[in-house]
Amino acid sequence: MAVHSQEEQIPKKGIKDNGLLGIWLGLISFTFMFAVFIVSNVYLRGWSPDVFNITLPTGVQDLVNYNVLLLLALGVLTLVAGISYKNRKDGVAFILYALATIAAIGYCVIDWSLIQSYRALGPAAWTAHLIVQSIMEILVLICIVLYLRAFYFKMRNQEKSLNRFIPGATAVWMYTVIMGLFVFIQCDLIEIGQFAEWCGIKLSQFGK
């Protein structure tokens, strides 16, 4: 009887299996539910633009823009971390995952402030944006839990579990980033040109 080495028994990094397929099917199903609330937001603004098309105060718009930056950072850090992990650069990967976790925590803190700001703006803002923004809060909280789970496997040197976990978790992390950016744009929370101009202003202020 052939005896397999320990290395052969451990799945290669980036392994795909039925669990990963199940995660993607779950995310696709979730998208249909999430899309209902996004469409509701668009419908409300189209049905009664005078009521539901809200010009955000400068302070609230700043919160939105900071969250976009954090979401972009989360996505880039996670993507590079995943590539590093697949290339067996575990140290670099988990430093990047740690930075992505910090970005996710920052997002949740700002997003909670943003939700409260919508409430202060009145029933129209609360009605149009509450559920969509709350779902994003929940998604990013799930991301934080997955980051912590990855660190748990790493600290316990459970390489086999980690190799199966990372691809599925990466799917959730990148899905959250994509949906978050879609929400910000589709719900008219940001316009690309104005966001780029805002970033330029902030960079110039930071450089002074």
C-alpha positions as a printed NumPy array, in Angstrom:
array([[  0.   ,   0.   ,   0.   ],
       [  1.388,   3.361,  -0.984],
       [  2.028,   5.828,   1.805],
       [  1.304,   9.448,   0.905],
       [  3.422,  12.207,   2.35 ],
       [  1.97 ,  14.871,   4.619],
       [  2.43 ,  17.474,   1.882],
       [  0.278,  15.427,  -0.498],
       [ -2.501,  15.213,   2.081],
       [ -2.667,  19.001,   2.46 ],
       [ -4.66 ,  20.786,  -0.25 ],
       [ -2.647,  23.172,  -2.371],
       [ -3.155,  26.857,  -1.776],
       [ -6.006,  28.178,  -3.874],
       [ -7.796,  24.818,  -3.969],
       [-11.328,  24.838,  -5.35 ],
       [-14.001,  22.447,  -4.117],
       [-17.746,  22.13 ,  -3.671],
       [-17.624,  24.452,  -0.661],
       [-16.382,  27.305,  -2.836],
       [-19.13 ,  26.597,  -5.367],
       [-21.679,  26.684,  -2.55 ],
       [-20.382,  30.058,  -1.357],
       [-20.728,  31.582,  -4.822],
       [-24.239,  30.166,  -5.213],
       [-25.109,  31.662,  -1.829],
       [-23.71 ,  35.041,  -2.831],
       [-25.667,  34.962,  -6.089],
       [-28.851,  34.201,  -4.17 ],
       [-28.099,  36.99 ,  -1.704],
       [-27.605,  39.385,  -4.622],
       [-31.219,  38.976,  -5.701],
       [-32.41 ,  39.952,  -2.217],
       [-29.975,  42.861,  -1.986],
       [-30.994,  44.049,  -5.466],
       [-34.596,  44.447,  -4.292],
       [-33.58 ,  47.126,  -1.808],
       [-31.239,  48.837,  -4.267],
       [-34.036,  48.956,  -6.86 ],
       [-36.372,  50.303,  -4.168],
       [-33.908,  53.106,  -3.518],
       [-33.746,  53.93 ,  -7.233],
       [-37.539,  53.708,  -7.564],
       [-38.185,  56.036,  -4.65 ],
       [-35.817,  58.645,  -6.047],
       [-37.403,  58.351,  -9.48 ],
       [-40.988,  58.29 ,  -8.188],
       [-40.646,  61.37 ,  -6.01 ],
       [-37.343,  63.107,  -6.755],
       [-38.284,  66.244,  -4.824],
       [-38.582,  64.166,  -1.654],
       [-36.066,  61.351,  -1.991],
       [-33.283,  62.95 ,  -4.061],
       [-31.328,  64.294,  -1.122],
       [-28.311,  66.567,  -1.329],
       [-26.043,  65.356,   1.404],
       [-24.45 ,  67.976,   3.67 ],
       [-20.696,  68.329,   3.29 ],
       [-19.96 ,  66.435,   6.491],
       [-22.171,  63.498,   5.521],
       [-20.737,  63.4  ,   1.995],
       [-17.264,  63.281,   3.529],
       [-18.302,  60.171,   5.476],
       [-19.503,  58.558,   2.248],
       [-16.228,  59.361,   0.489],
       [-14.092,  58.074,   3.355],
       [-16.042,  54.824,   3.256],
       [-15.387,  54.478,  -0.467],
       [-11.663,  54.89 ,   0.182],
       [-11.742,  52.287,   2.957],
       [-13.671,  49.881,   0.754],
       [-11.157,  50.311,  -2.068],
       [ -8.306,  49.773,   0.402],
       [ -9.997,  46.646,   1.727],
       [-10.359,  45.264,  -1.782],
       [ -6.795,  45.99 ,  -2.909],
       [ -5.225,  44.706,   0.32 ],
       [ -7.307,  41.522,   0.259],
       [ -6.569,  40.825,  -3.394],
       [ -2.813,  41.292,  -2.984],
       [ -2.898,  39.252,   0.229],
       [ -4.643,  36.404,  -1.563],
       [ -2.048,  36.431,  -4.342],
       [  0.763,  36.498,  -1.763],
       [ -0.773,  33.594,   0.14 ],
       [ -1.131,  31.539,  -3.032],
       [  2.552,  32.221,  -3.763],
       [  3.4  ,  30.947,  -0.26 ],
       [  4.375,  34.371,   1.083],
       [  2.379,  33.852,   4.258],
       [  4.06 ,  36.62 ,   6.26 ],
       [  3.25 ,  39.291,   3.689],
       [ -0.245,  37.887,   3.195],
       [ -1.228,  38.106,   6.837],
       [  0.221,  41.576,   7.282],
       [ -2.016,  42.657,   4.409],
       [ -4.975,  40.789,   5.902],
       [ -4.363,  42.655,   9.168],
       [ -4.412,  45.994,   7.328],
       [ -7.58 ,  44.93 ,   5.497],
       [ -9.169,  44.081,   8.857],
       [ -8.343,  47.569,  10.144],
       [ -9.89 ,  49.077,   6.998],
       [-13.025,  46.968,   7.516],
       [-13.332,  48.073,  11.153],
       [-12.909,  51.697,  10.101],
       [-15.61 ,  51.212,   7.479],
       [-18.057,  49.828,  10.058],
       [-17.42 ,  52.731,  12.444],
       [-17.942,  55.344,   9.726],
       [-20.898,  53.464,   8.264],
       [-22.633,  53.479,  11.642],
       [-22.105,  57.239,  11.85 ],
       [-23.453,  57.515,   8.305],
       [-26.598,  55.596,   9.222],
       [-27.181,  57.92 ,  12.16 ],
       [-26.601,  60.923,   9.884],
       [-29.316,  59.684,   7.524],
       [-31.625,  59.439,  10.484],
       [-30.859,  63.035,  11.434],
       [-31.608,  64.188,   7.885],
       [-35.217,  63.117,   8.24 ],
       [-37.668,  60.395,   7.143],
       [-36.874,  60.658,   3.418],
       [-33.164,  59.944,   3.844],
       [-33.909,  57.297,   6.458],
       [-36.431,  55.542,   4.192],
       [-34.302,  55.648,   1.056],
       [-30.94 ,  54.635,   2.491],
       [-31.429,  52.813,   5.807],
       [-31.808,  49.215,   4.631],
       [-29.179,  49.381,   1.889],
       [-26.631,  50.954,   4.227],
       [-27.492,  48.517,   7.004],
       [-26.939,  45.535,   4.692],
       [-23.52 ,  46.918,   3.805],
       [-22.741,  47.232,   7.516],
       [-23.679,  43.573,   8.015],
       [-21.612,  42.442,   5.017],
       [-18.492,  44.192,   6.27 ],
       [-19.023,  42.814,   9.775],
       [-19.11 ,  39.334,   8.22 ],
       [-15.849,  40.185,   6.463],
       [-14.268,  41.067,   9.805],
       [-15.387,  37.73 ,  11.255],
       [-13.82 ,  35.928,   8.274],
       [-10.537,  37.819,   8.689],
       [-10.442,  36.837,  12.355],
       [-11.217,  33.241,  11.414],
       [ -8.269,  33.244,   9.016],
       [ -5.988,  34.476,  11.812],
       [ -7.388,  31.755,  14.083],
       [ -6.423,  29.039,  11.594],
       [ -3.014,  30.643,  11.102],
       [ -2.225,  30.837,  14.824],
       [ -3.171,  27.174,  15.239],
       [ -1.096,  26.193,  12.178],
       [ -4.114,  24.533,  10.584],
       [ -2.765,  24.753,   7.046],
       [ -5.256,  22.331,   5.538],
       [ -8.22 ,  24.272,   6.937],
       [ -6.645,  27.581,   5.931],
       [ -6.023,  26.434,   2.359],
       [ -9.7  ,  25.569,   1.988],
       [-10.889,  28.638,   3.881],
       [ -9.017,  31.408,   2.038],
       [-10.603,  30.949,  -1.433],
       [-14.138,  30.942,  -0.03 ],
       [-13.486,  33.873,   2.287],
       [-11.856,  35.819,  -0.554],
       [-15.035,  35.382,  -2.574],
       [-17.027,  37.007,   0.243],
       [-14.476,  39.791,   0.748],
       [-14.337,  40.746,  -2.932],
       [-18.117,  40.426,  -3.293],
       [-18.546,  42.916,  -0.455],
       [-16.209,  45.394,  -2.135],
       [-17.946,  45.091,  -5.511],
       [-21.432,  45.427,  -4.039],
       [-20.355,  48.329,  -1.852],
       [-19.   ,  50.296,  -4.797],
       [-22.129,  49.454,  -6.786],
       [-24.317,  50.753,  -3.951],
       [-22.37 ,  53.999,  -3.636],
       [-22.673,  54.71 ,  -7.354],
       [-26.168,  53.34 ,  -8.052],
       [-27.733,  55.079,  -5.068],
       [-26.21 ,  58.4  ,  -6.16 ],
       [-24.085,  58.665,  -3.03 ],
       [-21.017,  59.488,  -5.112],
       [-20.22 ,  60.729,  -8.595],
       [-16.859,  59.625,  -9.985],
       [-15.792,  63.11 , -11.082],
       [-16.742,  64.77 ,  -7.81 ],
       [-15.129,  61.941,  -5.835],
       [-11.867,  62.334,  -7.77 ],
       [-11.97 ,  66.09 ,  -7.171],
       [-12.602,  65.513,  -3.453],
       [ -9.628,  63.14 ,  -3.29 ],
       [ -7.442,  65.77 ,  -4.963],
       [ -8.502,  68.408,  -2.46 ],
       [ -7.857,  66.106,   0.494],
       [ -4.435,  65.153,  -0.851],
       [ -3.479,  68.777,  -1.34 ],
       [ -4.595,  69.593,   2.196],
       [ -2.674,  66.607,   3.54 ],
       [  0.472,  67.768,   1.734],
       [  0.414,  71.21 ,   3.343]])
